[in-house]
Amino acid sequence: MFDSDAPLRGVRSSGERLTTTTVGHMDASELTTLLTPEALRLLRDLPPYENETDVLALVSRLRKDGHAPGLVATVLTQARLRKKAATKFGPFAQAMLFTQAGLEQATRLEVAAQHAGRFARAGCVHIADLGCGLGADSLALASLGLTVMAVERDEITAALAAYNLSAFPDVTVSHGEANGAHLDGIDGVFLDPARRTAGHSNTKRQMNPDDWSPSLTFALDTVRSVAAGGIKLGPGTDRELIPGDAEAQWVAVGDDVVEMGLWFGRAKREGIGRSALILTPTGHHELVAPGDAPDAPVGALARYIYEPNGAVIRAHLIGEVARRLGGHMIDESIAYVSTETPTLTPFARGFEVLETTAVDPKAISRALTTHDVGRVEIKKRGIDIDPATFRKKLTLTGFGDGVVILTRAGTKRLALIARRLDDRVEI
Ligand SMILES: C[S@@+](CC[C@H](N)C(=O)[O-])C[C@H]1O[C@@H](n2cnc3c(N)ncnc32)[C@H](O)[C@@H]1O
């Protein structure tokens, strides 16, 4: 068992022995080293982690100061992980402990806040986070004043979650199995099943939902047994797996589609079956529909072309975006929307088409020269071309920025010489 230290007071153990594990690349002795006052103090007092050269100097200094090599290595690993974690947790990362695998699987705090908001709006007070990992979702739930029962099967991860959640008196972290959790008095359940073999990084994604841990069947049965439930899955999850009683929401942070959440019971919104939520630095933007939205009609390429956000595409809400922009598709099977007038929208990236040519490197190079484009971004959709190989065939003589969109309308292959509409506008 753990040598008790303040951060670990919240961990309830199932009584199994703590054995060496490779999950998240931290073993029991590293954990024991990390959770000592000396290591935590050293970690707190380290200068900001910059680069590997600085680290070498730092290692020599810490060794000269008499710190043991194992302790120095453990503390510096945490410093490196904290720096990496800043993209997901912002300044909170500086007060958290991580494993590599746990960090990779952790929900970004801004997305976890969306999960937590669902439960709060559903009127829940006591949530179970079954398979809590390092505790990002529990942290967001607790930040909204909800009482949280967090359960984690990996003992080292559970210990780190307990540390990360130690500021919240209404959170308990238990080391144990999700299917052993008692749900009496729980009105909301959240699950974020591990979808990689044994929770390791650098391993294959499990395609069969029965191999996810906990399995999708268990997750569905559990969320349906309480008033409100949420299951976080990958954005590319097979649509066949979306049950009829769920709201499926695809979430993007900027252009990055990070998850598909399934929401049940009171956490599902009335009349909404599909939604796409886009989080940008300036706000949250959402499209909703009772189900897949009907596609927009197909028409000729006009002056502007829009590439819908991946969350919109995955949620099958392109038709909805086209209607908002007053546009049409240029091919029924290709996710581009075209319009006569420009409109800035958070749901799609817009481009002004300067010229249309054949999909021919010479013709495209000539057009790029005409428009003084020297730095080019190549996009393609509905056409079998490798942009990296295609780029090598272009002769670039201009100085400005531009975009080449390789696509087709029906059987006609098109190269659109374009420039971004929102280059200077943060949406
Ligand atoms: C994707 S991670 C959760 C990440 C978490 N939502 C976060 O943001 O930090 C899934 C976690 O579930 C744990 N897990 C897998 N199967 C479990 C089970 N049967 N019972 C409890 N925990 C389990 C894994 O060890 C892993 O830490």
The ligand as a Gaussian input file, in Angstrom:
#p B3LYP/6-31G(d) Opt

LIG

0 1
 C       -9.522000       7.698000     -20.974000
 S       -9.005000       7.505000     -19.354000
 C       -9.971000       8.670000     -18.460000
 C       -9.447000      10.052000     -18.541000
 C      -10.190000      11.034000     -17.684000
 N      -11.516000      11.289000     -18.166000
 C       -9.417000      12.342000     -17.603000
 O       -9.837000      13.294000     -18.230000
 O       -8.385000      12.381000     -16.932000
 C       -9.751000       5.984000     -18.887000
 C       -9.328000       5.509000     -17.537000
 O      -10.184000       4.442000     -17.165000
 C       -9.438000       3.514000     -16.397000
 N      -10.173000       2.243000     -16.464000
 C      -10.207000       1.363000     -17.496000
 N      -11.029000       0.347000     -17.196000
 C      -11.516000       0.579000     -15.959000
 C      -12.397000      -0.124000     -15.110000
 N      -12.952000      -1.270000     -15.488000
 N      -12.679000       0.398000     -13.905000
 C      -12.109000       1.557000     -13.502000
 N      -11.244000       2.269000     -14.269000
 C      -10.964000       1.788000     -15.492000
 C       -8.083000       3.498000     -17.078000
 O       -7.061000       3.031000     -16.205000
 C       -7.908000       4.973000     -17.468000
 O       -7.182000       5.665000     -16.507000

